[in-house]
Amino acid sequence: VESFGPLVAGRVRKVVRAANGEDLAFITVGGSSGVKVGQRMHIVRDGNFVASLIITVVDSGEAAGRIDRLGRSVDVLADDKVLSRVN
């Protein structure tokens, strides 16, 4: 878990299933907020960790990445919180 650098917080805008079967999440923060390709973000709902998001595409105001459920059976939902780090 990264615990350095400024906290970047956003929301999941939408979740889609890619042609290869992977689930992707589009988020409301991007490069202008410091999000970078390869970065691991944390998806949180009601204060609880849901899944990780590995960023694959970054635009200035939004980004997208591959959802990593870490072997758990959980759904990532639109409006879930996305954080660059958790305390």
Contacts in CASP RR format, 6 or more apart in sequence:
PFRMAT RR
TARGET T0000
AUTHOR 0000-0000-0000
METHOD contacts of the structure
MODEL  1
VESFGPLVAGRVRKVVRAANGEDLAFITVGGSSGVKVGQRMHIVRDGNFV
ASLIITVVDSGEAAGRIDRLGRSVDVLADDKVLSRVN
1 42 0 8 1.000
1 85 0 8 1.000
1 86 0 8 1.000
2 40 0 8 1.000
2 84 0 8 1.000
2 85 0 8 1.000
3 85 0 8 1.000
3 87 0 8 1.000
4 85 0 8 1.000
5 84 0 8 1.000
5 85 0 8 1.000
6 34 0 8 1.000
6 84 0 8 1.000
7 83 0 8 1.000
7 84 0 8 1.000
7 85 0 8 1.000
8 29 0 8 1.000
8 33 0 8 1.000
8 34 0 8 1.000
8 35 0 8 1.000
8 41 0 8 1.000
8 83 0 8 1.000
8 84 0 8 1.000
9 29 0 8 1.000
9 81 0 8 1.000
9 82 0 8 1.000
9 83 0 8 1.000
9 84 0 8 1.000
10 27 0 8 1.000
10 28 0 8 1.000
10 29 0 8 1.000
10 81 0 8 1.000
10 82 0 8 1.000
10 83 0 8 1.000
11 27 0 8 1.000
11 28 0 8 1.000
11 78 0 8 1.000
11 79 0 8 1.000
11 80 0 8 1.000
11 81 0 8 1.000
11 82 0 8 1.000
12 25 0 8 1.000
12 26 0 8 1.000
12 27 0 8 1.000
12 28 0 8 1.000
12 43 0 8 1.000
12 76 0 8 1.000
12 77 0 8 1.000
12 78 0 8 1.000
12 79 0 8 1.000
12 80 0 8 1.000
12 81 0 8 1.000
12 82 0 8 1.000
13 25 0 8 1.000
13 26 0 8 1.000
13 27 0 8 1.000
13 28 0 8 1.000
13 62 0 8 1.000
13 78 0 8 1.000
14 25 0 8 1.000
14 26 0 8 1.000
14 78 0 8 1.000
15 23 0 8 1.000
15 24 0 8 1.000
15 25 0 8 1.000
15 26 0 8 1.000
15 67 0 8 1.000
15 76 0 8 1.000
15 77 0 8 1.000
15 78 0 8 1.000
16 23 0 8 1.000
16 24 0 8 1.000
16 26 0 8 1.000
17 23 0 8 1.000
17 24 0 8 1.000
18 24 0 8 1.000
22 66 0 8 1.000
22 67 0 8 1.000
23 66 0 8 1.000
23 67 0 8 1.000
23 76 0 8 1.000
24 56 0 8 1.000
24 64 0 8 1.000
24 65 0 8 1.000
24 66 0 8 1.000
24 67 0 8 1.000
25 43 0 8 1.000
25 53 0 8 1.000
25 64 0 8 1.000
25 65 0 8 1.000
25 67 0 8 1.000
25 76 0 8 1.000
25 82 0 8 1.000
26 62 0 8 1.000
26 63 0 8 1.000
26 64 0 8 1.000
26 65 0 8 1.000
27 35 0 8 1.000
27 41 0 8 1.000
27 53 0 8 1.000
27 62 0 8 1.000
27 63 0 8 1.000
27 64 0 8 1.000
27 65 0 8 1.000
27 82 0 8 1.000
28 61 0 8 1.000
28 62 0 8 1.000
28 82 0 8 1.000
29 35 0 8 1.000
29 61 0 8 1.000
29 62 0 8 1.000
29 63 0 8 1.000
29 82 0 8 1.000
30 58 0 8 1.000
30 59 0 8 1.000
30 60 0 8 1.000
30 61 0 8 1.000
30 62 0 8 1.000
30 63 0 8 1.000
31 58 0 8 1.000
31 59 0 8 1.000
31 60 0 8 1.000
31 61 0 8 1.000
31 63 0 8 1.000
32 60 0 8 1.000
32 61 0 8 1.000
33 61 0 8 1.000
35 41 0 8 1.000
35 55 0 8 1.000
35 58 0 8 1.000
35 63 0 8 1.000
35 84 0 8 1.000
36 55 0 8 1.000
36 58 0 8 1.000
37 55 0 8 1.000
37 56 0 8 1.000
37 57 0 8 1.000
37 58 0 8 1.000
38 54 0 8 1.000
38 55 0 8 1.000
38 56 0 8 1.000
39 54 0 8 1.000
39 55 0 8 1.000
39 84 0 8 1.000
40 52 0 8 1.000
40 53 0 8 1.000
40 54 0 8 1.000
40 55 0 8 1.000
40 68 0 8 1.000
41 52 0 8 1.000
41 53 0 8 1.000
41 54 0 8 1.000
41 55 0 8 1.000
41 82 0 8 1.000
41 83 0 8 1.000
41 84 0 8 1.000
42 49 0 8 1.000
42 52 0 8 1.000
42 53 0 8 1.000
42 82 0 8 1.000
42 83 0 8 1.000
42 84 0 8 1.000
42 85 0 8 1.000
42 86 0 8 1.000
43 49 0 8 1.000
43 50 0 8 1.000
43 51 0 8 1.000
43 52 0 8 1.000
43 53 0 8 1.000
43 67 0 8 1.000
43 76 0 8 1.000
43 80 0 8 1.000
43 81 0 8 1.000
43 82 0 8 1.000
44 50 0 8 1.000
44 80 0 8 1.000
44 81 0 8 1.000
44 82 0 8 1.000
44 83 0 8 1.000
44 86 0 8 1.000
45 77 0 8 1.000
45 80 0 8 1.000
45 81 0 8 1.000
47 81 0 8 1.000
49 86 0 8 1.000
50 74 0 8 1.000
50 76 0 8 1.000
50 80 0 8 1.000
51 67 0 8 1.000
51 68 0 8 1.000
51 69 0 8 1.000
51 70 0 8 1.000
51 72 0 8 1.000
51 74 0 8 1.000
51 76 0 8 1.000
52 67 0 8 1.000
52 68 0 8 1.000
52 69 0 8 1.000
52 70 0 8 1.000
53 65 0 8 1.000
53 66 0 8 1.000
53 67 0 8 1.000
53 68 0 8 1.000
53 82 0 8 1.000
54 65 0 8 1.000
54 66 0 8 1.000
54 68 0 8 1.000
55 63 0 8 1.000
55 64 0 8 1.000
55 65 0 8 1.000
56 64 0 8 1.000
56 65 0 8 1.000
56 66 0 8 1.000
57 63 0 8 1.000
57 64 0 8 1.000
57 65 0 8 1.000
67 76 0 8 1.000
END
